[in-house]
Amino acid sequence: MLSRILNIGISEEYSLLENKRCRLLNFMSIFTILTSIFVALVELLFVSSYLTPQRLSVSIVAIFCSFITIYLQFKSKLTAARYFFFSLILGAIFINANFTFKGHAGEYEYIALPVLAILLFDKSVTHYITFLVSVALFYVPNYFLDIYQSSDFGHINTLFVFLAVFLFTLIFKNLNQKNEALLRTVNKRLEESKKNELAFLQLKSLRSQMNSHFIFNSLNSIQDLVLKQDIDASYDYITLFAQLVRDVLNYSNKDFIRMDEELDFLDIYLRLEKLRFGNDFTYEIYHENVEGLQLPSLIIQPFIENSLVHGLFHKSGSKHLSIHFEYTGILTCTIIDNGVGREKVKEIQQRQGRNHQKSYALEAIEQRLSILKTQSDAEIGYDISDLYKSQTPIGTKVVVKLPSIHEF
């Protein structure tokens, strides 16, 4: 049912970008409907004093307008749907910032407007106008509605955060469009030749590397830091994420990369995850006898992500991840986490009504390893095992055996 709603407006006649925007708009409309209903019910049942007629009216209008957006997409009026939904979000943020949640940092939601404009519209003039309008809406209403305390208003730092998030999203979109164009070109050649299967799998791996969940979590983390007025940490996060995107785009076009490039890439990825997981999460990366080696590009990160998402995410308290590279005639990467173990993850997913499935990224990596094995006499592959202490799960161990080449 949810999948059918998300695919409303999708057509083979539209470009890949148009269909992505349709799904994104459907998702945001559904999210708005469910969030509005949930908040209204919570306030009605537990904090009825918060549920003022004004706030209830805003929720009802948001739900109604979200249904209209989905209907417009169903009628293939894609441009009208985007402008209508964008106007809805703009109006909702204005009301929340200046009236409904006045004085409760609701005005920081304006940071999302330029990002939304970049995601939904093509014209650069729309992006820049939205940026200027969002900045103006952040500052100007204070002179008439006295939103901020006098000691809190006028800080120029927020303007730099607006600019940083806007430029970061704009740069990422441009890089993504170039990457999509490259992917389309390569896929077309592969479909014609049907010879270079390994390159096709590398492209699949690239698509799975920078998935929407990771980007969504990263932007959420940036927003949280902004709301806390942690400007320095916000800049650090944006810088790290931009470096990670640049590395993925650079390395995805290479069959092999240097070991030091792989180590730096994994360190940046884990530093980002540490910002999301908090101080409970620690990690270590160490290596033995790997100087001068090259290994297949972007092949270890999906295993690490699997450990984080399935093993450590469900664990309370201290979370630790160990990554060890070693060369003894064959390059081996051992990944150990102190998570809840695979059996516990299956139980959690069953309670949540989700089937345990191997991630798309791991399936692509498994096929890459299988092809690399046919091209090499070495033992190549991976093995996942659970760790126990007194029959109690204490984590998971992944051993990946990789092909490698010497630089000299």
Residue pairs with C-beta under 8 A, 6 or more apart in sequence:
2 30
5 26
5 30
5 70
6 23
6 26
6 27
6 30
7 22
7 23
7 26
8 22
8 26
8 70
8 73
8 74
9 22
9 25
9 26
9 73
9 74
9 76
9 78
9 81
10 19
10 22
10 23
11 19
11 76
14 22
14 78
16 180
16 184
17 177
17 180
18 78
21 78
21 82
21 119
21 120
22 73
22 78
24 119
24 120
25 69
25 73
25 81
25 82
25 85
25 120
26 70
26 73
28 85
29 66
29 67
29 69
29 70
29 85
30 66
30 70
32 62
32 63
32 66
32 88
33 62
33 63
33 66
33 67
36 59
36 60
36 62
36 63
36 66
37 59
37 63
39 59
40 51
40 55
40 56
40 59
43 50
43 51
43 55
44 51
54 99
54 100
55 100
58 92
58 95
58 96
58 100
62 88
62 92
65 84
65 85
65 88
66 85
66 88
68 84
69 81
69 84
69 85
69 88
70 81
72 78
72 80
72 81
72 84
73 81
82 120
82 121
85 120
86 116
86 117
86 120
89 112
89 113
89 116
90 113
93 106
93 109
93 110
93 112
93 113
93 137
94 137
96 106
96 109
97 106
97 107
97 109
97 110
97 137
97 141
97 147
98 107
98 141
98 145
98 147
100 106
102 145
102 147
103 147
103 148
105 227
107 137
107 138
107 141
107 147
108 138
108 158
108 223
108 226
108 227
110 134
110 135
110 137
110 138
110 162
111 134
111 161
111 162
111 165
111 223
111 226
112 223
113 130
113 131
113 133
113 134
114 127
114 130
114 131
114 134
114 162
114 165
114 166
114 169
115 165
115 166
115 169
115 219
116 130
117 126
117 127
117 130
117 131
118 127
118 166
118 169
118 170
118 173
119 169
119 173
121 127
127 166
127 170
131 162
131 163
131 166
134 162
135 159
135 162
138 158
138 162
141 147
142 148
142 153
147 153
157 229
157 231
158 226
160 231
161 226
161 231
161 234
164 234
164 235
164 238
165 222
165 226
165 238
168 238
168 241
168 242
171 242
172 242
172 245
175 245
175 246
175 249
179 206
179 249
183 203
183 206
183 207
186 199
186 203
187 200
187 203
190 196
190 199
190 200
197 371
198 255
198 368
198 371
198 372
201 364
201 367
201 368
201 371
202 252
202 255
202 297
202 298
202 368
203 252
204 360
204 364
205 252
205 298
205 299
205 302
205 361
205 364
205 365
205 368
206 248
206 252
206 298
208 302
208 359
208 360
208 361
208 364
209 248
209 252
209 298
209 301
209 302
209 361
210 245
210 248
211 361
217 276
218 237
218 241
218 272
218 276
221 237
221 275
221 276
222 234
222 237
222 238
225 233
225 234
225 237
226 234
233 275
237 272
237 275
240 268
240 271
240 272
240 275
241 272
243 268
244 265
244 268
244 269
244 272
247 261
247 264
247 265
247 268
248 298
251 257
251 261
251 265
251 297
251 298
252 297
252 298
254 297
255 296
255 297
256 294
256 295
256 296
256 297
256 405
257 294
257 295
257 297
258 293
258 294
258 407
259 287
259 290
259 291
259 292
259 293
259 294
259 295
259 325
262 295
262 297
262 300
263 285
263 287
263 325
265 298
265 301
266 285
266 300
266 301
266 304
266 323
267 285
269 301
269 304
270 283
270 285
270 304
270 321
273 281
273 308
274 281
274 282
274 283
277 308
277 312
277 319
280 317
280 318
280 319
281 312
281 319
281 320
281 321
282 318
282 319
282 320
282 321
283 320
283 321
283 322
283 323
284 320
284 321
284 322
284 323
285 323
285 324
285 325
286 323
286 324
286 325
287 324
287 325
287 326
288 324
288 325
288 326
288 327
289 326
289 327
289 328
290 325
290 326
290 327
290 331
292 406
292 407
292 408
293 327
293 331
293 404
293 405
293 406
293 407
294 404
294 405
294 406
294 407
295 331
295 402
295 403
295 404
296 368
296 372
296 402
296 403
299 365
299 368
299 369
299 400
299 402
300 323
300 333
300 335
300 400
302 359
302 361
302 362
302 364
302 365
303 333
303 335
303 362
303 365
303 382
303 398
303 400
304 321
304 323
304 335
305 359
305 361
306 359
306 361
306 362
306 398
307 321
307 335
307 337
307 339
307 396
307 398
308 321
308 337
310 339
310 342
310 345
311 337
311 339
311 340
311 341
311 342
311 345
311 395
311 396
312 319
312 321
312 337
312 338
312 339
313 339
314 339
314 340
314 344
314 345
314 348
315 338
315 339
315 340
318 338
319 337
319 338
319 339
320 337
320 338
321 335
321 336
321 337
322 334
322 335
322 336
322 337
323 333
323 334
323 335
324 333
324 334
324 335
324 336
325 331
325 332
325 333
326 332
326 334
327 404
330 378
330 379
330 401
330 402
330 404
331 401
331 402
331 403
331 404
332 399
332 400
332 401
332 402
333 399
333 400
333 402
334 397
334 398
334 399
334 400
335 397
335 398
335 399
335 400
336 387
336 395
336 396
336 397
336 398
337 395
337 396
338 394
338 395
339 395
339 396
340 348
340 393
341 386
341 387
341 393
341 394
341 395
341 396
342 384
342 386
342 396
343 386
343 393
344 393
345 356
346 356
349 355
349 356
350 356
366 382
369 380
369 381
369 382
369 402
370 381
372 380
372 403
373 380
373 381
375 403
376 403
378 401
378 403
379 401
380 401
380 402
380 403
381 400
381 401
382 398
382 399
382 400
382 401
383 398
383 399
384 396
384 397
384 398
385 396
385 397
385 399
386 393
386 395
386 396
386 397
387 393
387 394
387 395
387 396
387 397
388 394
